């Protein structure tokens, strides 16, 4: 990936940070996009320590002007976009679907689905100018199966799967390769905030008997973005310890 440029949304922590590190280790320049300035800048620091160039762009992906800005600032700094990890998302408060407020439903759709759509719209347009690129969208186990108490989240992640497959059909001949990942429950900062008993129970519910680690997701994303995955297109890759198999 030497000399390639990657945009990573939600790059300040979790899957985004781990993927940024994996890509930087392979020589890619990184544009870290996150709503948290502190976390985003820390990821930039980690990437630069690996000898690559990196910038941070603070953005709320639910706002189309912010999306246009992270795309334009990346192009201004690096000259092009080769790789895109379309990853930023939120989960919700964990209530039964019909108890979810309209405001919360709209907020989850705005970040998870519209934010991903905006990113695809403006990043793909730049990739078309330079001969193509590779994209990975973050769906979820909840984009393959239902997730009680996370209905709006699950609905948006099913939407991500639909966008991925459709765009694969539309832009494959333009040398734009797109896939999605469907992670299960991982030990991200959000999950680590749960009570210890809850974390233990979540791990025991997984066929492999444990939760995933963000670096395990980063490994798969880095592979899918690389030329080693050159004939994987329109796929949804489960990274869930076997949870979707049940």
N, C-alpha and C positions, 0 to 999 in steps of 0.2 A: 504493500500500500504506500510505498515511498512516494512522496510528492502529491498524493491524493488529498482532497479536502472533504471532511465529514462534518455535517451538522448533527448535533445530538440534542433533542429537546428533553427537558427533565434531566439535564446532564449534571445537576448539582448533587445527586445522591442516587443510591440504589442501582437499578439496572443501567441508568444513564451514565453514572460515574464509572462503573465497572467496564462498560463498553468503551467509554472514552479512553480509559487506561489501556485496554486491549488494542485499540486502534492506534494509539500513540506508540505503543511498543512495536507496532508493525510499520511505523514511519509516517502515518497519516497526520496531517494538520487538522486541528479540532476547533470547531466553533461550538462552544458550550452555551446552550440556551436554557435559562431557568428563571423562575419568578423570584428566587432567593439569591440576592447578590452575594452574600457570604458563602453559601454553599457552592455557587457557580464559580466564584473566584478560586475557591480551594481546589476544585477539579482542574481549572486552568493551571494552577501551580503544580499539581501532580503530573499533568501532561508535559509541561515545560521541563520538569526534572528528568523526563525521559528523552529529552533532546529534540522534541518537536515544537512547532509553533502552535499557539492556541490563543483564542480570544474568548471573552465572555460577553454575551448580549442578554441583558435583563429583559424578559418579555412575559406577558400573559398570553398564552397561545389562543385563548378564547377571543382575543381582540385582533381583528384582521390587520389593523395598522401595525400592531406589534409583530405579527408574522411577516408582513412585508419588510419591516425594518430588520428582523434578524436575517432574512434572506439577502437583503441589499447590503448590509454590513459585512456579511460573510463574503459576498462576491467582491465588494470593494477591497477587502483585506487580502483575500487569497486568489481572487481572479476567476474562481469557478466553484462548482459543487459537484463532487463525484459520488458521495455517499450520504445517506440520510437515515438516521435512526429516529423515527417519528414516535416518540415514546411518552411524552408528558401526559399525565392523567391523574384523576382523583377518584376516590371510591364511594364516598357517601356515609351517611350516619348509621346505617345498619338497622333499618326498620322494615316491616313488611311493606311490600311494594305499594299497596293501596293506601298506606299510611304516610307515604312520602309526600312532602309538600310540593306544590307546583314550583316554588322557588328553587328547592334543592334539585328537583328533576331537571329544570332548565339549566342550572349551573353545571350539572354533571354532563349533560348533552353538549353544552357550550365548550367545555374543556376537552372532553374525551373524543367527541365525534366531530363537531365543527372545527375544533382546533386541529385535529388530524387532517380534515379535509382542506383547511386553509393551507397547512403546510405542504400537502401534496400538490395543491394547485400552483403555488408559487415556486416550490422547489423544482417540480417537473418542468416547468417552463424554462428554468435556467439550465437544467440538464439537457433539454432539447437543443439548446444553443451550442453545446460542446460535445455532442455525439452520444449522450446517454449517461447512465449511472445506475446505482443499486440502492434499493430502499428496503428497510425493514420497519413494519408497523408493529406496535405493541398492542396485541389483543389480550387474551386472558383465557384461563380455564373457563371463566365466565362468558367467553365468547363462543364456547363449544357446547356447554351445558348450562342449565339454569343455576342461579345462586340465590337461594332464599335469603331474604333481608338485604340483598344487593341488587334489586330489580333494575333500577335505572342504569347502574354500572354494567350489569350483564347485557342490557339492551344495547348500550353504546358499543360494547366490545363485540357483540354479534354484528353490529354495524361496521366495525373496523374490518372484520372478516369479509363482509360484503364488498366494501370499498377495495380491499386488497385484490380479491378475485376479479372484480370488474376492471380495475385499472390494469391488471395483468393482461387481460384480453385486449385492452385498448392500446397499450403502449409497448407491448413486447417487441414489435417490429421496428420500434424506434430505439432499440437497444437500452430500454429502461426495464430493469429487472426488479420485481417487487414481491416480497413475501411478508408473512406475519408470524409472530411468535405468540404462543399461548401459555404463559407461565402459570404455574400453580402458586400455592402460598410459599413465599420466601421470607427469609429473615431480613427484611428491609427495616429501616427505622420505624416505619408505621407499625409493623407487626411487633417489633421489639417493645413497643409501648404498651402492649396488652399485658394482662396479668400472667404470671409464670404458668399457672394451671391451664389457662386458655392456650398458650403457646404449645404446651406439652400435648394437649388434646388435639390440636391441629396437626401436629407432627405424627401422632399415632394414627390419625385417620388416613394418612397417605400410604399407599401400598408399600413403598420403600421404608416406611416407618420413621421418616424425618422430614423436616422442612427443607426447601431448597436454599441455596446460597446465591446471592446476586452475581458472584463471579461465574457461576455455572450458566446463568443466562447470558452474561457478557460473552462467554466463549462461543455460544451458538450464534449470537448476533454478529460477532466479528467474522465467523465463518460464512454466514449467509451474505454478508456484505462483500466478501472477498471473491476473487476470480475463481477460487477453488469450488465455489457453488454456482458455477456459470450456467448450469442447466436446471437449476432449481428456481422455479418461477410460478407465482400464484399459489404457493403452498402455505399451509398453516402448520407450524411446527410446535408440538406440545413439549413443554419443559416442566413436567409436573410430578415426577416420581411415580407415574402410573395412574394418577387420579382420574384422567379422562377415560381410562380403560375399564373402569367399573360401571 
